[in-house]
Amino acid sequence: MRSARELADGDFRKSPRFAPDALEHDLDIVAVVEEVAAEVGAPPAQVALGNG
C-alpha cells in the first residue's frame, strides 16, 4: 500500500495511522528497509523483522 486512497470505504486501516503525514513518514522507512534488503540480498520483510 502506497496511499490511503487504495483502501476501501469502511476499511479499519483508514485511521490516523495512515494519515498522509504518517504514511509519508512510514514510506520513508520502507525505502530504507528496501535499500538495506537489496544490499544484503534478502527480502524486505526479512530485514524488517531482523532475521537476516
PyMOL Python script that loads the backbone (N, CA, C, O; Angstrom):
from pymol import cmd

cmd.read_pdbstr("""\
ATOM      1  N   MET A   1       0.842  -1.167   0.000  1.00  0.00           N
ATOM      2  CA  MET A   1       0.000   0.000   0.000  1.00  0.00           C
ATOM      3  C   MET A   1       0.889   1.233   0.000  1.00  0.00           C
ATOM      4  O   MET A   1       1.784   1.368   0.834  1.00  0.00           O
ATOM      5  N   ARG A   2       0.640   2.100  -0.915  1.00  0.00           N
ATOM      6  CA  ARG A   2       1.407   3.337  -1.003  1.00  0.00           C
ATOM      7  C   ARG A   2       0.551   4.579  -0.795  1.00  0.00           C
ATOM      8  O   ARG A   2       1.069   5.695  -0.750  1.00  0.00           O
ATOM      9  N   SER A   3      -0.765   4.385  -0.667  1.00  0.00           N
ATOM     10  CA  SER A   3      -1.677   5.505  -0.478  1.00  0.00           C
ATOM     11  C   SER A   3      -2.931   5.021   0.238  1.00  0.00           C
ATOM     12  O   SER A   3      -3.415   3.919  -0.020  1.00  0.00           O
ATOM     13  N   ALA A   4      -3.452   5.848   1.137  1.00  0.00           N
ATOM     14  CA  ALA A   4      -4.683   5.511   1.851  1.00  0.00           C
ATOM     15  C   ALA A   4      -5.860   5.449   0.891  1.00  0.00           C
ATOM     16  O   ALA A   4      -6.883   4.843   1.211  1.00  0.00           O
ATOM     17  N   ARG A   5      -5.735   6.063  -0.277  1.00  0.00           N
ATOM     18  CA  ARG A   5      -6.803   6.010  -1.275  1.00  0.00           C
ATOM     19  C   ARG A   5      -7.007   4.602  -1.811  1.00  0.00           C
ATOM     20  O   ARG A   5      -8.050   4.311  -2.397  1.00  0.00           O
ATOM     21  N   GLU A   6      -6.032   3.726  -1.620  1.00  0.00           N
ATOM     22  CA  GLU A   6      -6.159   2.342  -2.065  1.00  0.00           C
ATOM     23  C   GLU A   6      -7.096   1.532  -1.165  1.00  0.00           C
ATOM     24  O   GLU A   6      -7.491   0.423  -1.524  1.00  0.00           O
ATOM     25  N   LEU A   7      -7.447   2.073  -0.017  1.00  0.00           N
ATOM     26  CA  LEU A   7      -8.295   1.360   0.937  1.00  0.00           C
ATOM     27  C   LEU A   7      -9.765   1.580   0.632  1.00  0.00           C
ATOM     28  O   LEU A   7     -10.172   2.691   0.293  1.00  0.00           O
ATOM     29  N   ALA A   8     -10.557   0.535   0.751  1.00  0.00           N
ATOM     30  CA  ALA A   8     -11.998   0.629   0.524  1.00  0.00           C
ATOM     31  C   ALA A   8     -12.662   1.412   1.651  1.00  0.00           C
ATOM     32  O   ALA A   8     -12.145   1.485   2.765  1.00  0.00           O
ATOM     33  N   ASP A   9     -13.811   1.993   1.341  1.00  0.00           N
ATOM     34  CA  ASP A   9     -14.589   2.662   2.387  1.00  0.00           C
ATOM     35  C   ASP A   9     -14.911   1.651   3.471  1.00  0.00           C
ATOM     36  O   ASP A   9     -15.267   0.511   3.172  1.00  0.00           O
ATOM     37  N   GLY A  10     -14.793   2.051   4.712  1.00  0.00           N
ATOM     38  CA  GLY A  10     -15.074   1.170   5.831  1.00  0.00           C
ATOM     39  C   GLY A  10     -13.890   0.320   6.265  1.00  0.00           C
ATOM     40  O   GLY A  10     -13.988  -0.408   7.252  1.00  0.00           O
ATOM     41  N   ASP A  11     -12.782   0.395   5.554  1.00  0.00           N
ATOM     42  CA  ASP A  11     -11.594  -0.372   5.927  1.00  0.00           C
ATOM     43  C   ASP A  11     -11.061   0.163   7.263  1.00  0.00           C
ATOM     44  O   ASP A  11     -10.884   1.370   7.428  1.00  0.00           O
ATOM     45  N   PHE A  12     -10.809  -0.740   8.207  1.00  0.00           N
ATOM     46  CA  PHE A  12     -10.368  -0.315   9.540  1.00  0.00           C
ATOM     47  C   PHE A  12      -9.028   0.409   9.496  1.00  0.00           C
ATOM     48  O   PHE A  12      -8.685   1.119  10.442  1.00  0.00           O
ATOM     49  N   ARG A  13      -8.274   0.246   8.430  1.00  0.00           N
ATOM     50  CA  ARG A  13      -6.974   0.919   8.334  1.00  0.00           C
ATOM     51  C   ARG A  13      -7.099   2.387   7.958  1.00  0.00           C
ATOM     52  O   ARG A  13      -6.097   3.102   7.955  1.00  0.00           O
ATOM     53  N   LYS A  14      -8.291   2.851   7.645  1.00  0.00           N
ATOM     54  CA  LYS A  14      -8.499   4.283   7.396  1.00  0.00           C
ATOM     55  C   LYS A  14      -8.564   4.971   8.755  1.00  0.00           C
ATOM     56  O   LYS A  14      -9.641   5.296   9.254  1.00  0.00           O
ATOM     57  N   SER A  15      -7.421   5.181   9.325  1.00  0.00           N
ATOM     58  CA  SER A  15      -7.302   5.752  10.661  1.00  0.00           C
ATOM     59  C   SER A  15      -6.148   6.740  10.651  1.00  0.00           C
ATOM     60  O   SER A  15      -5.446   6.851   9.646  1.00  0.00           O
ATOM     61  N   PRO A  16      -5.931   7.466  11.753  1.00  0.00           N
ATOM     62  CA  PRO A  16      -4.803   8.399  11.800  1.00  0.00           C
ATOM     63  C   PRO A  16      -3.452   7.726  11.524  1.00  0.00           C
ATOM     64  O   PRO A  16      -2.505   8.393  11.107  1.00  0.00           O
ATOM     65  N   ARG A  17      -3.360   6.436  11.749  1.00  0.00           N
ATOM     66  CA  ARG A  17      -2.105   5.716  11.488  1.00  0.00           C
ATOM     67  C   ARG A  17      -1.696   5.837  10.024  1.00  0.00           C
ATOM     68  O   ARG A  17      -0.508   5.847   9.701  1.00  0.00           O
ATOM     69  N   PHE A  18      -2.683   5.929   9.148  1.00  0.00           N
ATOM     70  CA  PHE A  18      -2.417   6.041   7.722  1.00  0.00           C
ATOM     71  C   PHE A  18      -2.738   7.436   7.185  1.00  0.00           C
ATOM     72  O   PHE A  18      -2.970   7.609   5.989  1.00  0.00           O
ATOM     73  N   ALA A  19      -2.750   8.421   8.071  1.00  0.00           N
ATOM     74  CA  ALA A  19      -2.938   9.802   7.640  1.00  0.00           C
ATOM     75  C   ALA A  19      -1.790  10.168   6.698  1.00  0.00           C
ATOM     76  O   ALA A  19      -0.702   9.602   6.809  1.00  0.00           O
ATOM     77  N   PRO A  20      -2.014  11.102   5.775  1.00  0.00           N
ATOM     78  CA  PRO A  20      -0.983  11.417   4.791  1.00  0.00           C
ATOM     79  C   PRO A  20       0.409  11.669   5.378  1.00  0.00           C
ATOM     80  O   PRO A  20       1.396  11.166   4.842  1.00  0.00           O
ATOM     81  N   ASP A  21       0.507  12.430   6.459  1.00  0.00           N
ATOM     82  CA  ASP A  21       1.823  12.701   7.043  1.00  0.00           C
ATOM     83  C   ASP A  21       2.446  11.449   7.635  1.00  0.00           C
ATOM     84  O   ASP A  21       3.640  11.206   7.463  1.00  0.00           O
ATOM     85  N   ALA A  22       1.644  10.651   8.332  1.00  0.00           N
ATOM     86  CA  ALA A  22       2.164   9.423   8.935  1.00  0.00           C
ATOM     87  C   ALA A  22       2.557   8.426   7.860  1.00  0.00           C
ATOM     88  O   ALA A  22       3.598   7.779   7.966  1.00  0.00           O
ATOM     89  N   LEU A  23       1.740   8.297   6.830  1.00  0.00           N
ATOM     90  CA  LEU A  23       2.040   7.352   5.761  1.00  0.00           C
ATOM     91  C   LEU A  23       3.303   7.767   5.018  1.00  0.00           C
ATOM     92  O   LEU A  23       4.128   6.919   4.678  1.00  0.00           O
ATOM     93  N   GLU A  24       3.459   9.053   4.766  1.00  0.00           N
ATOM     94  CA  GLU A  24       4.672   9.545   4.099  1.00  0.00           C
ATOM     95  C   GLU A  24       5.913   9.188   4.919  1.00  0.00           C
ATOM     96  O   GLU A  24       6.920   8.748   4.363  1.00  0.00           O
ATOM     97  N   HIS A  25       5.845   9.374   6.219  1.00  0.00           N
ATOM     98  CA  HIS A  25       6.960   9.029   7.098  1.00  0.00           C
ATOM     99  C   HIS A  25       7.234   7.526   7.057  1.00  0.00           C
ATOM    100  O   HIS A  25       8.387   7.102   6.970  1.00  0.00           O
ATOM    101  N   ASP A  26       6.172   6.726   7.120  1.00  0.00           N
ATOM    102  CA  ASP A  26       6.327   5.270   7.073  1.00  0.00           C
ATOM    103  C   ASP A  26       6.952   4.822   5.756  1.00  0.00           C
ATOM    104  O   ASP A  26       7.770   3.902   5.736  1.00  0.00           O
ATOM    105  N   LEU A  27       6.569   5.471   4.657  1.00  0.00           N
ATOM    106  CA  LEU A  27       7.132   5.102   3.357  1.00  0.00           C
ATOM    107  C   LEU A  27       8.614   5.453   3.260  1.00  0.00           C
ATOM    108  O   LEU A  27       9.360   4.792   2.538  1.00  0.00           O
ATOM    109  N   ASP A  28       9.048   6.490   3.985  1.00  0.00           N
ATOM    110  CA  ASP A  28      10.489   6.793   4.059  1.00  0.00           C
ATOM    111  C   ASP A  28      11.230   5.635   4.728  1.00  0.00           C
ATOM    112  O   ASP A  28      12.318   5.255   4.297  1.00  0.00           O
ATOM    113  N   ILE A  29      10.641   5.086   5.770  1.00  0.00           N
ATOM    114  CA  ILE A  29      11.244   3.951   6.468  1.00  0.00           C
ATOM    115  C   ILE A  29      11.252   2.722   5.556  1.00  0.00           C
ATOM    116  O   ILE A  29      12.230   1.976   5.520  1.00  0.00           O
ATOM    117  N   VAL A  30      10.170   2.521   4.830  1.00  0.00           N
ATOM    118  CA  VAL A  30      10.101   1.403   3.889  1.00  0.00           C
ATOM    119  C   VAL A  30      11.229   1.499   2.868  1.00  0.00           C
ATOM    120  O   VAL A  30      11.850   0.489   2.536  1.00  0.00           O
ATOM    121  N   ALA A  31      11.499   2.692   2.372  1.00  0.00           N
ATOM    122  CA  ALA A  31      12.568   2.879   1.383  1.00  0.00           C
ATOM    123  C   ALA A  31      13.915   2.464   1.948  1.00  0.00           C
ATOM    124  O   ALA A  31      14.711   1.840   1.246  1.00  0.00           O
ATOM    125  N   VAL A  32      14.184   2.798   3.202  1.00  0.00           N
ATOM    126  CA  VAL A  32      15.455   2.422   3.833  1.00  0.00           C
ATOM    127  C   VAL A  32      15.529   0.906   3.993  1.00  0.00           C
ATOM    128  O   VAL A  32      16.566   0.303   3.715  1.00  0.00           O
ATOM    129  N   VAL A  33      14.444   0.290   4.436  1.00  0.00           N
ATOM    130  CA  VAL A  33      14.424  -1.168   4.597  1.00  0.00           C
ATOM    131  C   VAL A  33      14.653  -1.847   3.245  1.00  0.00           C
ATOM    132  O   VAL A  33      15.403  -2.819   3.156  1.00  0.00           O
ATOM    133  N   GLU A  34      14.011  -1.339   2.202  1.00  0.00           N
ATOM    134  CA  GLU A  34      14.193  -1.916   0.869  1.00  0.00           C
ATOM    135  C   GLU A  34      15.634  -1.765   0.385  1.00  0.00           C
ATOM    136  O   GLU A  34      16.176  -2.667  -0.254  1.00  0.00           O
ATOM    137  N   GLU A  35      16.242  -0.641   0.687  1.00  0.00           N
ATOM    138  CA  GLU A  35      17.638  -0.405   0.306  1.00  0.00           C
ATOM    139  C   GLU A  35      18.573  -1.389   1.012  1.00  0.00           C
ATOM    140  O   GLU A  35      19.447  -1.984   0.381  1.00  0.00           O
ATOM    141  N   VAL A  36      18.387  -1.555   2.301  1.00  0.00           N
ATOM    142  CA  VAL A  36      19.206  -2.494   3.066  1.00  0.00           C
ATOM    143  C   VAL A  36      18.985  -3.914   2.544  1.00  0.00           C
ATOM    144  O   VAL A  36      19.939  -4.677   2.393  1.00  0.00           O
ATOM    145  N   ALA A  37      17.750  -4.262   2.272  1.00  0.00           N
ATOM    146  CA  ALA A  37      17.439  -5.597   1.770  1.00  0.00           C
ATOM    147  C   ALA A  37      18.162  -5.866   0.450  1.00  0.00           C
ATOM    148  O   ALA A  37      18.695  -6.955   0.239  1.00  0.00           O
ATOM    149  N   ALA A  38      18.177  -4.881  -0.424  1.00  0.00           N
ATOM    150  CA  ALA A  38      18.865  -5.044  -1.703  1.00  0.00           C
ATOM    151  C   ALA A  38      20.367  -5.228  -1.490  1.00  0.00           C
ATOM    152  O   ALA A  38      21.003  -6.025  -2.179  1.00  0.00           O
ATOM    153  N   GLU A  39      20.928  -4.489  -0.537  1.00  0.00           N
ATOM    154  CA  GLU A  39      22.368  -4.585  -0.257  1.00  0.00           C
ATOM    155  C   GLU A  39      22.766  -5.955   0.272  1.00  0.00           C
ATOM    156  O   GLU A  39      23.839  -6.458  -0.061  1.00  0.00           O
ATOM    157  N   VAL A  40      21.923  -6.560   1.084  1.00  0.00           N
ATOM    158  CA  VAL A  40      22.281  -7.847   1.691  1.00  0.00           C
ATOM    159  C   VAL A  40      21.664  -9.041   0.968  1.00  0.00           C
ATOM    160  O   VAL A  40      21.916 -10.189   1.333  1.00  0.00           O
ATOM    161  N   GLY A  41      20.856  -8.769  -0.057  1.00  0.00           N
ATOM    162  CA  GLY A  41      20.257  -9.848  -0.822  1.00  0.00           C
ATOM    163  C   GLY A  41      19.187 -10.620  -0.084  1.00  0.00           C
ATOM    164  O   GLY A  41      19.080 -11.840  -0.210  1.00  0.00           O
ATOM    165  N   ALA A  42      18.403  -9.902   0.682  1.00  0.00           N
ATOM    166  CA  ALA A  42      17.330 -10.535   1.456  1.00  0.00           C
ATOM    167  C   ALA A  42      16.007  -9.840   1.134  1.00  0.00           C
ATOM    168  O   ALA A  42      16.001  -8.697   0.676  1.00  0.00           O
ATOM    169  N   PRO A  43      14.901 -10.520   1.368  1.00  0.00           N
ATOM    170  CA  PRO A  43      13.607  -9.869   1.182  1.00  0.00           C
ATOM    171  C   PRO A  43      13.410  -8.736   2.207  1.00  0.00           C
ATOM    172  O   PRO A  43      13.874  -8.850   3.342  1.00  0.00           O
ATOM    173  N   PRO A  44      12.739  -7.663   1.823  1.00  0.00           N
ATOM    174  CA  PRO A  44      12.498  -6.569   2.759  1.00  0.00           C
ATOM    175  C   PRO A  44      11.826  -7.017   4.058  1.00  0.00           C
ATOM    176  O   PRO A  44      12.153  -6.504   5.129  1.00  0.00           O
ATOM    177  N   ALA A  45      10.906  -7.952   3.978  1.00  0.00           N
ATOM    178  CA  ALA A  45      10.226  -8.410   5.205  1.00  0.00           C
ATOM    179  C   ALA A  45      11.213  -9.054   6.171  1.00  0.00           C
ATOM    180  O   ALA A  45      11.099  -8.879   7.384  1.00  0.00           O
ATOM    181  N   GLN A  46      12.167  -9.787   5.648  1.00  0.00           N
ATOM    182  CA  GLN A  46      13.158 -10.437   6.499  1.00  0.00           C
ATOM    183  C   GLN A  46      14.035  -9.389   7.186  1.00  0.00           C
ATOM    184  O   GLN A  46      14.356  -9.518   8.368  1.00  0.00           O
ATOM    185  N   VAL A  47      14.419  -8.359   6.444  1.00  0.00           N
ATOM    186  CA  VAL A  47      15.221  -7.277   7.027  1.00  0.00           C
ATOM    187  C   VAL A  47      14.405  -6.535   8.088  1.00  0.00           C
ATOM    188  O   VAL A  47      14.919  -6.226   9.163  1.00  0.00           O
ATOM    189  N   ALA A  48      13.145  -6.253   7.790  1.00  0.00           N
ATOM    190  CA  ALA A  48      12.287  -5.524   8.730  1.00  0.00           C
ATOM    191  C   ALA A  48      12.137  -6.290  10.048  1.00  0.00           C
ATOM    192  O   ALA A  48      12.053  -5.696  11.123  1.00  0.00           O
ATOM    193  N   LEU A  49      12.106  -7.610   9.941  1.00  0.00           N
ATOM    194  CA  LEU A  49      11.957  -8.423  11.143  1.00  0.00           C
ATOM    195  C   LEU A  49      13.291  -8.699  11.852  1.00  0.00           C
ATOM    196  O   LEU A  49      13.320  -9.235  12.960  1.00  0.00           O
ATOM    197  N   GLY A  50      14.378  -8.325  11.197  1.00  0.00           N
ATOM    198  CA  GLY A  50      15.699  -8.531  11.809  1.00  0.00           C
ATOM    199  C   GLY A  50      16.157  -9.964  11.757  1.00  0.00           C
ATOM    200  O   GLY A  50      16.968 -10.384  12.584  1.00  0.00           O
ATOM    201  N   ASN A  51      15.655 -10.728  10.801  1.00  0.00           N
ATOM    202  CA  ASN A  51      16.030 -12.142  10.698  1.00  0.00           C
ATOM    203  C   ASN A  51      17.058 -12.372   9.596  1.00  0.00           C
ATOM    204  O   ASN A  51      17.015 -13.389   8.904  1.00  0.00           O
ATOM    205  N   GLY A  52      17.990 -11.417   9.433  1.00  0.00           N
ATOM    206  CA  GLY A  52      18.974 -11.527   8.360  1.00  0.00           C
ATOM    207  C   GLY A  52      20.009 -12.453   8.701  1.00  0.00           C
ATOM    208  O   GLY A  52      20.926 -12.672   7.910  1.00  0.00           O
TER     209      GLY A  52
END
""", "prot")
cmd.dss("prot")
cmd.show_as("cartoon", "prot")
cmd.util.cbc("prot")
cmd.orient("prot")
